[in-house]
């Protein structure tokens, strides 16, 4: 989750940031090292009638993106993208 987006969500919902025990090193798509991730934000999501409670989102600078979800995240939570309707099921 992008830092600016995370700050906005945390303020709006009154959620605290949690510090990681050990920072996570980041390598960008172009192999350049980024600033290490030091915090995460836990959110509850509502997707297609299901509630996903305390989902951790790493907080880092993503530039033009508010949030990036990977294939492992989709598989873990059994979420399927509906591209035609632009939503998650």
Order of alpha helices (4+ residues) and beta strands (2+ residues): alpha-beta-beta-beta-alpha-beta-beta
